[in-house]
Amino acid sequence: MTKRDQHVVPHDGRWAVKGAGAERATVVVDTQKEAIDRAREIASNQGTELFVHGRDGRIRERDSHGNDPWPPKG
């Protein structure tokens, strides 16, 4: 299984969880909250990023589940 960032996106009046670059959705559910919960679980297990898109398709939130350095560089 390839590690891909997870995206929560609108899908025909419902919400889908899609891996980055994937054509097909991993799962399609009725509520955005349910999609976020499923995507967060996948991203956490894979150590990847979670991107939550709004109804307009624009990214409105992101959450990192990867190997974040501490303290941050910069």
HTML snippet that shows the backbone in 3Dmol.js (N, CA, C, O; Angstrom):
<script src="https://3Dmol.org/build/3Dmol-min.js"></script>
<div id="view" style="width:600px;height:400px;position:relative"></div>
<script>
const pdb = `
ATOM      1  N   MET A   1       0.847  -1.182   0.000  1.00  0.00           N
ATOM      2  CA  MET A   1       0.000   0.000   0.000  1.00  0.00           C
ATOM      3  C   MET A   1       0.890   1.241   0.000  1.00  0.00           C
ATOM      4  O   MET A   1       1.808   1.358   0.812  1.00  0.00           O
ATOM      5  N   THR A   2       0.615   2.150  -0.902  1.00  0.00           N
ATOM      6  CA  THR A   2       1.397   3.364  -1.038  1.00  0.00           C
ATOM      7  C   THR A   2       0.933   4.399  -0.019  1.00  0.00           C
ATOM      8  O   THR A   2      -0.265   4.565   0.211  1.00  0.00           O
ATOM      9  N   LYS A   3       1.887   5.088   0.585  1.00  0.00           N
ATOM     10  CA  LYS A   3       1.535   6.155   1.521  1.00  0.00           C
ATOM     11  C   LYS A   3       1.174   7.391   0.723  1.00  0.00           C
ATOM     12  O   LYS A   3       2.001   7.926  -0.016  1.00  0.00           O
ATOM     13  N   ARG A   4      -0.064   7.846   0.871  1.00  0.00           N
ATOM     14  CA  ARG A   4      -0.548   9.032   0.157  1.00  0.00           C
ATOM     15  C   ARG A   4      -1.205   9.979   1.144  1.00  0.00           C
ATOM     16  O   ARG A   4      -1.847   9.555   2.105  1.00  0.00           O
ATOM     17  N   ASP A   5      -1.032  11.277   0.887  1.00  0.00           N
ATOM     18  CA  ASP A   5      -1.773  12.256   1.667  1.00  0.00           C
ATOM     19  C   ASP A   5      -3.258  12.006   1.429  1.00  0.00           C
ATOM     20  O   ASP A   5      -3.663  11.610   0.336  1.00  0.00           O
ATOM     21  N   GLN A   6      -4.068  12.243   2.464  1.00  0.00           N
ATOM     22  CA  GLN A   6      -5.499  11.988   2.383  1.00  0.00           C
ATOM     23  C   GLN A   6      -6.258  13.302   2.227  1.00  0.00           C
ATOM     24  O   GLN A   6      -5.966  14.284   2.909  1.00  0.00           O
ATOM     25  N   HIS A   7      -7.232  13.306   1.324  1.00  0.00           N
ATOM     26  CA  HIS A   7      -8.050  14.488   1.051  1.00  0.00           C
ATOM     27  C   HIS A   7      -9.517  14.166   1.308  1.00  0.00           C
ATOM     28  O   HIS A   7     -10.026  13.139   0.860  1.00  0.00           O
ATOM     29  N   VAL A   8     -10.192  15.058   2.037  1.00  0.00           N
ATOM     30  CA  VAL A   8     -11.640  14.968   2.231  1.00  0.00           C
ATOM     31  C   VAL A   8     -12.258  15.955   1.252  1.00  0.00           C
ATOM     32  O   VAL A   8     -12.022  17.160   1.348  1.00  0.00           O
ATOM     33  N   VAL A   9     -13.049  15.447   0.307  1.00  0.00           N
ATOM     34  CA  VAL A   9     -13.584  16.280  -0.767  1.00  0.00           C
ATOM     35  C   VAL A   9     -15.082  16.045  -0.955  1.00  0.00           C
ATOM     36  O   VAL A   9     -15.582  14.962  -0.651  1.00  0.00           O
ATOM     37  N   PRO A  10     -15.806  17.065  -1.459  1.00  0.00           N
ATOM     38  CA  PRO A  10     -17.224  16.857  -1.764  1.00  0.00           C
ATOM     39  C   PRO A  10     -17.366  15.882  -2.923  1.00  0.00           C
ATOM     40  O   PRO A  10     -16.547  15.873  -3.842  1.00  0.00           O
ATOM     41  N   HIS A  11     -18.430  15.043  -2.873  1.00  0.00           N
ATOM     42  CA  HIS A  11     -18.615  14.010  -3.891  1.00  0.00           C
ATOM     43  C   HIS A  11     -20.110  13.737  -4.086  1.00  0.00           C
ATOM     44  O   HIS A  11     -20.715  13.001  -3.306  1.00  0.00           O
ATOM     45  N   ASP A  12     -20.703  14.330  -5.125  1.00  0.00           N
ATOM     46  CA  ASP A  12     -22.113  14.099  -5.458  1.00  0.00           C
ATOM     47  C   ASP A  12     -23.060  14.260  -4.264  1.00  0.00           C
ATOM     48  O   ASP A  12     -23.895  13.394  -4.002  1.00  0.00           O
ATOM     49  N   GLY A  13     -22.919  15.371  -3.550  1.00  0.00           N
ATOM     50  CA  GLY A  13     -23.786  15.643  -2.405  1.00  0.00           C
ATOM     51  C   GLY A  13     -23.383  14.916  -1.140  1.00  0.00           C
ATOM     52  O   GLY A  13     -24.036  15.056  -0.106  1.00  0.00           O
ATOM     53  N   ARG A  14     -22.336  14.156  -1.208  1.00  0.00           N
ATOM     54  CA  ARG A  14     -21.805  13.440  -0.050  1.00  0.00           C
ATOM     55  C   ARG A  14     -20.341  13.839   0.123  1.00  0.00           C
ATOM     56  O   ARG A  14     -19.909  14.828  -0.468  1.00  0.00           O
ATOM     57  N   TRP A  15     -19.576  13.106   0.905  1.00  0.00           N
ATOM     58  CA  TRP A  15     -18.167  13.410   1.148  1.00  0.00           C
ATOM     59  C   TRP A  15     -17.324  12.175   0.903  1.00  0.00           C
ATOM     60  O   TRP A  15     -17.703  11.064   1.274  1.00  0.00           O
ATOM     61  N   ALA A  16     -16.172  12.379   0.271  1.00  0.00           N
ATOM     62  CA  ALA A  16     -15.282  11.277  -0.063  1.00  0.00           C
ATOM     63  C   ALA A  16     -13.910  11.481   0.568  1.00  0.00           C
ATOM     64  O   ALA A  16     -13.464  12.606   0.790  1.00  0.00           O
ATOM     65  N   VAL A  17     -13.259  10.366   0.846  1.00  0.00           N
ATOM     66  CA  VAL A  17     -11.854  10.356   1.260  1.00  0.00           C
ATOM     67  C   VAL A  17     -11.080   9.809   0.074  1.00  0.00           C
ATOM     68  O   VAL A  17     -11.353   8.707  -0.403  1.00  0.00           O
ATOM     69  N   LYS A  18     -10.107  10.590  -0.404  1.00  0.00           N
ATOM     70  CA  LYS A  18      -9.294  10.181  -1.546  1.00  0.00           C
ATOM     71  C   LYS A  18      -7.821  10.310  -1.205  1.00  0.00           C
ATOM     72  O   LYS A  18      -7.399  11.277  -0.572  1.00  0.00           O
ATOM     73  N   GLY A  19      -7.049   9.329  -1.629  1.00  0.00           N
ATOM     74  CA  GLY A  19      -5.601   9.434  -1.525  1.00  0.00           C
ATOM     75  C   GLY A  19      -5.126  10.387  -2.609  1.00  0.00           C
ATOM     76  O   GLY A  19      -5.723  10.438  -3.685  1.00  0.00           O
ATOM     77  N   ALA A  20      -4.067  11.142  -2.351  1.00  0.00           N
ATOM     78  CA  ALA A  20      -3.534  12.097  -3.323  1.00  0.00           C
ATOM     79  C   ALA A  20      -3.211  11.382  -4.635  1.00  0.00           C
ATOM     80  O   ALA A  20      -2.515  10.367  -4.646  1.00  0.00           O
ATOM     81  N   GLY A  21      -3.718  11.919  -5.725  1.00  0.00           N
ATOM     82  CA  GLY A  21      -3.458  11.372  -7.047  1.00  0.00           C
ATOM     83  C   GLY A  21      -4.343  10.202  -7.430  1.00  0.00           C
ATOM     84  O   GLY A  21      -4.258   9.718  -8.559  1.00  0.00           O
ATOM     85  N   ALA A  22      -5.186   9.736  -6.531  1.00  0.00           N
ATOM     86  CA  ALA A  22      -6.055   8.597  -6.810  1.00  0.00           C
ATOM     87  C   ALA A  22      -7.280   9.048  -7.605  1.00  0.00           C
ATOM     88  O   ALA A  22      -7.812  10.133  -7.371  1.00  0.00           O
ATOM     89  N   GLU A  23      -7.718   8.226  -8.528  1.00  0.00           N
ATOM     90  CA  GLU A  23      -8.928   8.520  -9.292  1.00  0.00           C
ATOM     91  C   GLU A  23     -10.170   8.151  -8.500  1.00  0.00           C
ATOM     92  O   GLU A  23     -11.164   8.877  -8.521  1.00  0.00           O
ATOM     93  N   ARG A  24     -10.115   7.030  -7.805  1.00  0.00           N
ATOM     94  CA  ARG A  24     -11.272   6.537  -7.062  1.00  0.00           C
ATOM     95  C   ARG A  24     -11.167   6.907  -5.585  1.00  0.00           C
ATOM     96  O   ARG A  24     -10.076   7.025  -5.027  1.00  0.00           O
ATOM     97  N   ALA A  25     -12.327   7.085  -4.977  1.00  0.00           N
ATOM     98  CA  ALA A  25     -12.375   7.400  -3.553  1.00  0.00           C
ATOM     99  C   ALA A  25     -12.121   6.140  -2.731  1.00  0.00           C
ATOM    100  O   ALA A  25     -12.514   5.041  -3.125  1.00  0.00           O
ATOM    101  N   THR A  26     -11.473   6.306  -1.606  1.00  0.00           N
ATOM    102  CA  THR A  26     -11.275   5.204  -0.668  1.00  0.00           C
ATOM    103  C   THR A  26     -12.594   4.850  -0.014  1.00  0.00           C
ATOM    104  O   THR A  26     -12.922   3.676   0.162  1.00  0.00           O
ATOM    105  N   VAL A  27     -13.356   5.888   0.348  1.00  0.00           N
ATOM    106  CA  VAL A  27     -14.659   5.702   0.981  1.00  0.00           C
ATOM    107  C   VAL A  27     -15.514   6.934   0.683  1.00  0.00           C
ATOM    108  O   VAL A  27     -14.988   8.040   0.559  1.00  0.00           O
ATOM    109  N   VAL A  28     -16.832   6.743   0.568  1.00  0.00           N
ATOM    110  CA  VAL A  28     -17.788   7.836   0.399  1.00  0.00           C
ATOM    111  C   VAL A  28     -18.813   7.713   1.521  1.00  0.00           C
ATOM    112  O   VAL A  28     -19.412   6.656   1.718  1.00  0.00           O
ATOM    113  N   VAL A  29     -19.008   8.814   2.258  1.00  0.00           N
ATOM    114  CA  VAL A  29     -19.907   8.826   3.413  1.00  0.00           C
ATOM    115  C   VAL A  29     -20.857  10.017   3.325  1.00  0.00           C
ATOM    116  O   VAL A  29     -20.711  10.873   2.453  1.00  0.00           O
ATOM    117  N   ASP A  30     -21.826  10.064   4.228  1.00  0.00           N
ATOM    118  CA  ASP A  30     -22.855  11.107   4.183  1.00  0.00           C
ATOM    119  C   ASP A  30     -22.416  12.448   4.760  1.00  0.00           C
ATOM    120  O   ASP A  30     -22.841  13.494   4.269  1.00  0.00           O
ATOM    121  N   THR A  31     -21.570  12.439   5.795  1.00  0.00           N
ATOM    122  CA  THR A  31     -21.211  13.692   6.447  1.00  0.00           C
ATOM    123  C   THR A  31     -19.716  13.980   6.331  1.00  0.00           C
ATOM    124  O   THR A  31     -18.899  13.067   6.215  1.00  0.00           O
ATOM    125  N   GLN A  32     -19.379  15.267   6.366  1.00  0.00           N
ATOM    126  CA  GLN A  32     -17.981  15.653   6.311  1.00  0.00           C
ATOM    127  C   GLN A  32     -17.248  15.184   7.567  1.00  0.00           C
ATOM    128  O   GLN A  32     -16.094  14.762   7.486  1.00  0.00           O
ATOM    129  N   LYS A  33     -17.897  15.252   8.712  1.00  0.00           N
ATOM    130  CA  LYS A  33     -17.271  14.802   9.955  1.00  0.00           C
ATOM    131  C   LYS A  33     -16.876  13.341   9.875  1.00  0.00           C
ATOM    132  O   LYS A  33     -15.777  12.973  10.290  1.00  0.00           O
ATOM    133  N   GLU A  34     -17.748  12.512   9.354  1.00  0.00           N
ATOM    134  CA  GLU A  34     -17.449  11.093   9.215  1.00  0.00           C
ATOM    135  C   GLU A  34     -16.259  10.884   8.270  1.00  0.00           C
ATOM    136  O   GLU A  34     -15.395  10.046   8.528  1.00  0.00           O
ATOM    137  N   ALA A  35     -16.222  11.649   7.179  1.00  0.00           N
ATOM    138  CA  ALA A  35     -15.113  11.553   6.228  1.00  0.00           C
ATOM    139  C   ALA A  35     -13.808  12.005   6.880  1.00  0.00           C
ATOM    140  O   ALA A  35     -12.767  11.379   6.677  1.00  0.00           O
ATOM    141  N   ILE A  36     -13.853  13.079   7.657  1.00  0.00           N
ATOM    142  CA  ILE A  36     -12.658  13.568   8.339  1.00  0.00           C
ATOM    143  C   ILE A  36     -12.145  12.519   9.323  1.00  0.00           C
ATOM    144  O   ILE A  36     -10.941  12.269   9.395  1.00  0.00           O
ATOM    145  N   ASP A  37     -13.047  11.911  10.074  1.00  0.00           N
ATOM    146  CA  ASP A  37     -12.641  10.888  11.042  1.00  0.00           C
ATOM    147  C   ASP A  37     -11.958   9.716  10.343  1.00  0.00           C
ATOM    148  O   ASP A  37     -10.926   9.232  10.808  1.00  0.00           O
ATOM    149  N   ARG A  38     -12.526   9.258   9.228  1.00  0.00           N
ATOM    150  CA  ARG A  38     -11.934   8.134   8.486  1.00  0.00           C
ATOM    151  C   ARG A  38     -10.588   8.531   7.884  1.00  0.00           C
ATOM    152  O   ARG A  38      -9.628   7.763   7.949  1.00  0.00           O
ATOM    153  N   ALA A  39     -10.515   9.728   7.300  1.00  0.00           N
ATOM    154  CA  ALA A  39      -9.276  10.189   6.680  1.00  0.00           C
ATOM    155  C   ALA A  39      -8.189  10.389   7.720  1.00  0.00           C
ATOM    156  O   ALA A  39      -7.027  10.074   7.465  1.00  0.00           O
ATOM    157  N   ARG A  40      -8.548  10.910   8.894  1.00  0.00           N
ATOM    158  CA  ARG A  40      -7.576  11.119   9.967  1.00  0.00           C
ATOM    159  C   ARG A  40      -7.003   9.781  10.436  1.00  0.00           C
ATOM    160  O   ARG A  40      -5.808   9.680  10.711  1.00  0.00           O
ATOM    161  N   GLU A  41      -7.837   8.775  10.526  1.00  0.00           N
ATOM    162  CA  GLU A  41      -7.375   7.443  10.919  1.00  0.00           C
ATOM    163  C   GLU A  41      -6.375   6.889   9.892  1.00  0.00           C
ATOM    164  O   GLU A  41      -5.339   6.339  10.266  1.00  0.00           O
ATOM    165  N   ILE A  42      -6.688   7.035   8.614  1.00  0.00           N
ATOM    166  CA  ILE A  42      -5.797   6.560   7.548  1.00  0.00           C
ATOM    167  C   ILE A  42      -4.480   7.330   7.574  1.00  0.00           C
ATOM    168  O   ILE A  42      -3.406   6.730   7.525  1.00  0.00           O
ATOM    169  N   ALA A  43      -4.562   8.664   7.652  1.00  0.00           N
ATOM    170  CA  ALA A  43      -3.356   9.497   7.653  1.00  0.00           C
ATOM    171  C   ALA A  43      -2.482   9.188   8.870  1.00  0.00           C
ATOM    172  O   ALA A  43      -1.256   9.152   8.762  1.00  0.00           O
ATOM    173  N   SER A  44      -3.099   8.969  10.003  1.00  0.00           N
ATOM    174  CA  SER A  44      -2.354   8.650  11.212  1.00  0.00           C
ATOM    175  C   SER A  44      -1.634   7.312  11.062  1.00  0.00           C
ATOM    176  O   SER A  44      -0.467   7.187  11.435  1.00  0.00           O
ATOM    177  N   ASN A  45      -2.318   6.327  10.524  1.00  0.00           N
ATOM    178  CA  ASN A  45      -1.710   5.001  10.332  1.00  0.00           C
ATOM    179  C   ASN A  45      -0.558   5.049   9.333  1.00  0.00           C
ATOM    180  O   ASN A  45       0.426   4.325   9.485  1.00  0.00           O
ATOM    181  N   GLN A  46      -0.674   5.895   8.316  1.00  0.00           N
ATOM    182  CA  GLN A  46       0.346   5.969   7.272  1.00  0.00           C
ATOM    183  C   GLN A  46       1.418   7.022   7.551  1.00  0.00           C
ATOM    184  O   GLN A  46       2.459   7.031   6.895  1.00  0.00           O
ATOM    185  N   GLY A  47       1.173   7.906   8.517  1.00  0.00           N
ATOM    186  CA  GLY A  47       2.116   8.977   8.804  1.00  0.00           C
ATOM    187  C   GLY A  47       2.142  10.020   7.700  1.00  0.00           C
ATOM    188  O   GLY A  47       3.210  10.505   7.327  1.00  0.00           O
ATOM    189  N   THR A  48       0.971  10.370   7.172  1.00  0.00           N
ATOM    190  CA  THR A  48       0.872  11.327   6.067  1.00  0.00           C
ATOM    191  C   THR A  48       0.052  12.546   6.470  1.00  0.00           C
ATOM    192  O   THR A  48      -0.327  12.694   7.632  1.00  0.00           O
ATOM    193  N   GLU A  49      -0.217  13.418   5.502  1.00  0.00           N
ATOM    194  CA  GLU A  49      -0.981  14.652   5.733  1.00  0.00           C
ATOM    195  C   GLU A  49      -2.468  14.420   5.476  1.00  0.00           C
ATOM    196  O   GLU A  49      -2.857  13.561   4.685  1.00  0.00           O
ATOM    197  N   LEU A  50      -3.281  15.211   6.167  1.00  0.00           N
ATOM    198  CA  LEU A  50      -4.723  15.221   5.957  1.00  0.00           C
ATOM    199  C   LEU A  50      -5.116  16.610   5.470  1.00  0.00           C
ATOM    200  O   LEU A  50      -4.777  17.607   6.106  1.00  0.00           O
ATOM    201  N   PHE A  51      -5.827  16.684   4.347  1.00  0.00           N
ATOM    202  CA  PHE A  51      -6.322  17.942   3.794  1.00  0.00           C
ATOM    203  C   PHE A  51      -7.849  17.881   3.764  1.00  0.00           C
ATOM    204  O   PHE A  51      -8.428  16.943   3.218  1.00  0.00           O
ATOM    205  N   VAL A  52      -8.494  18.887   4.355  1.00  0.00           N
ATOM    206  CA  VAL A  52      -9.953  18.959   4.355  1.00  0.00           C
ATOM    207  C   VAL A  52     -10.360  20.087   3.421  1.00  0.00           C
ATOM    208  O   VAL A  52      -9.970  21.239   3.613  1.00  0.00           O
ATOM    209  N   HIS A  53     -11.149  19.745   2.405  1.00  0.00           N
ATOM    210  CA  HIS A  53     -11.632  20.715   1.429  1.00  0.00           C
ATOM    211  C   HIS A  53     -13.058  21.123   1.803  1.00  0.00           C
ATOM    212  O   HIS A  53     -13.822  20.322   2.341  1.00  0.00           O
ATOM    213  N   GLY A  54     -13.403  22.371   1.514  1.00  0.00           N
ATOM    214  CA  GLY A  54     -14.763  22.845   1.717  1.00  0.00           C
ATOM    215  C   GLY A  54     -15.635  22.473   0.527  1.00  0.00           C
ATOM    216  O   GLY A  54     -15.164  21.845  -0.421  1.00  0.00           O
ATOM    217  N   ARG A  55     -16.907  22.860   0.576  1.00  0.00           N
ATOM    218  CA  ARG A  55     -17.831  22.570  -0.528  1.00  0.00           C
ATOM    219  C   ARG A  55     -17.367  23.191  -1.844  1.00  0.00           C
ATOM    220  O   ARG A  55     -17.693  22.689  -2.920  1.00  0.00           O
ATOM    221  N   ASP A  56     -16.603  24.289  -1.758  1.00  0.00           N
ATOM    222  CA  ASP A  56     -16.104  24.955  -2.964  1.00  0.00           C
ATOM    223  C   ASP A  56     -14.848  24.275  -3.522  1.00  0.00           C
ATOM    224  O   ASP A  56     -14.336  24.684  -4.564  1.00  0.00           O
ATOM    225  N   GLY A  57     -14.352  23.245  -2.837  1.00  0.00           N
ATOM    226  CA  GLY A  57     -13.189  22.509  -3.302  1.00  0.00           C
ATOM    227  C   GLY A  57     -11.856  23.049  -2.799  1.00  0.00           C
ATOM    228  O   GLY A  57     -10.822  22.405  -2.977  1.00  0.00           O
ATOM    229  N   ARG A  58     -11.869  24.218  -2.176  1.00  0.00           N
ATOM    230  CA  ARG A  58     -10.629  24.814  -1.673  1.00  0.00           C
ATOM    231  C   ARG A  58     -10.252  24.194  -0.332  1.00  0.00           C
ATOM    232  O   ARG A  58     -11.121  23.857   0.471  1.00  0.00           O
ATOM    233  N   ILE A  59      -8.950  24.048  -0.098  1.00  0.00           N
ATOM    234  CA  ILE A  59      -8.461  23.497   1.167  1.00  0.00           C
ATOM    235  C   ILE A  59      -8.778  24.496   2.273  1.00  0.00           C
ATOM    236  O   ILE A  59      -8.426  25.671   2.175  1.00  0.00           O
ATOM    237  N   ARG A  60      -9.441  24.027   3.320  1.00  0.00           N
ATOM    238  CA  ARG A  60      -9.784  24.899   4.433  1.00  0.00           C
ATOM    239  C   ARG A  60      -9.085  24.501   5.721  1.00  0.00           C
ATOM    240  O   ARG A  60      -9.088  25.253   6.696  1.00  0.00           O
ATOM    241  N   GLU A  61      -8.482  23.312   5.724  1.00  0.00           N
ATOM    242  CA  GLU A  61      -7.811  22.834   6.937  1.00  0.00           C
ATOM    243  C   GLU A  61      -6.814  21.750   6.545  1.00  0.00           C
ATOM    244  O   GLU A  61      -7.028  21.023   5.575  1.00  0.00           O
ATOM    245  N   ARG A  62      -5.730  21.645   7.299  1.00  0.00           N
ATOM    246  CA  ARG A  62      -4.784  20.555   7.086  1.00  0.00           C
ATOM    247  C   ARG A  62      -4.235  20.105   8.422  1.00  0.00           C
ATOM    248  O   ARG A  62      -4.179  20.868   9.386  1.00  0.00           O
ATOM    249  N   ASP A  63      -3.833  18.851   8.456  1.00  0.00           N
ATOM    250  CA  ASP A  63      -3.343  18.267   9.690  1.00  0.00           C
ATOM    251  C   ASP A  63      -2.230  17.295   9.337  1.00  0.00           C
ATOM    252  O   ASP A  63      -2.409  16.418   8.492  1.00  0.00           O
ATOM    253  N   SER A  64      -1.084  17.448   9.981  1.00  0.00           N
ATOM    254  CA  SER A  64       0.060  16.609   9.696  1.00  0.00           C
ATOM    255  C   SER A  64       0.112  15.421  10.648  1.00  0.00           C
ATOM    256  O   SER A  64      -0.003  15.574  11.864  1.00  0.00           O
ATOM    257  N   HIS A  65       0.286  14.246  10.078  1.00  0.00           N
ATOM    258  CA  HIS A  65       0.461  13.036  10.882  1.00  0.00           C
ATOM    259  C   HIS A  65       1.794  12.393  10.562  1.00  0.00           C
ATOM    260  O   HIS A  65       2.007  11.207  10.816  1.00  0.00           O
ATOM    261  N   GLY A  66       2.701  13.204   9.993  1.00  0.00           N
ATOM    262  CA  GLY A  66       4.003  12.704   9.595  1.00  0.00           C
ATOM    263  C   GLY A  66       5.062  12.927  10.652  1.00  0.00           C
ATOM    264  O   GLY A  66       4.757  13.165  11.821  1.00  0.00           O
ATOM    265  N   ASN A  67       6.289  12.849  10.235  1.00  0.00           N
ATOM    266  CA  ASN A  67       7.434  13.015  11.125  1.00  0.00           C
ATOM    267  C   ASN A  67       7.821  14.479  11.155  1.00  0.00           C
ATOM    268  O   ASN A  67       8.704  14.905  10.410  1.00  0.00           O
ATOM    269  N   ASP A  68       7.175  15.248  12.002  1.00  0.00           N
ATOM    270  CA  ASP A  68       7.436  16.677  12.110  1.00  0.00           C
ATOM    271  C   ASP A  68       8.624  16.915  13.038  1.00  0.00           C
ATOM    272  O   ASP A  68       8.634  16.426  14.168  1.00  0.00           O
ATOM    273  N   PRO A  69       9.637  17.672  12.564  1.00  0.00           N
ATOM    274  CA  PRO A  69      10.790  17.943  13.426  1.00  0.00           C
ATOM    275  C   PRO A  69      10.433  18.917  14.551  1.00  0.00           C
ATOM    276  O   PRO A  69       9.620  19.823  14.366  1.00  0.00           O
ATOM    277  N   TRP A  70      11.047  18.719  15.713  1.00  0.00           N
ATOM    278  CA  TRP A  70      10.851  19.648  16.809  1.00  0.00           C
ATOM    279  C   TRP A  70      12.202  19.990  17.379  1.00  0.00           C
ATOM    280  O   TRP A  70      12.936  19.058  17.709  1.00  0.00           O
ATOM    281  N   PRO A  71      12.594  21.208  17.523  1.00  0.00           N
ATOM    282  CA  PRO A  71      11.824  22.391  17.135  1.00  0.00           C
ATOM    283  C   PRO A  71      11.843  22.580  15.613  1.00  0.00           C
ATOM    284  O   PRO A  71      12.758  22.118  14.932  1.00  0.00           O
ATOM    285  N   PRO A  72      10.815  23.269  15.091  1.00  0.00           N
ATOM    286  CA  PRO A  72      10.756  23.504  13.653  1.00  0.00           C
ATOM    287  C   PRO A  72      11.931  24.348  13.170  1.00  0.00           C
ATOM    288  O   PRO A  72      12.421  25.214  13.896  1.00  0.00           O
ATOM    289  N   LYS A  73      12.377  24.095  11.956  1.00  0.00           N
ATOM    290  CA  LYS A  73      13.456  24.887  11.371  1.00  0.00           C
ATOM    291  C   LYS A  73      12.926  26.269  11.000  1.00  0.00           C
ATOM    292  O   LYS A  73      11.766  26.415  10.616  1.00  0.00           O
ATOM    293  N   GLY A  74      13.777  27.273  11.117  1.00  0.00           N
ATOM    294  CA  GLY A  74      13.372  28.589  10.643  1.00  0.00           C
ATOM    295  C   GLY A  74      13.417  29.661  11.631  1.00  0.00           C
ATOM    296  O   GLY A  74      13.091  30.806  11.315  1.00  0.00           O
TER     297      GLY A  74
END
`;
const viewer = $3Dmol.createViewer("view");
viewer.addModel(pdb, "pdb");
viewer.setStyle({}, {cartoon: {color: "spectrum"}});
viewer.zoomTo();
viewer.render();
</script>
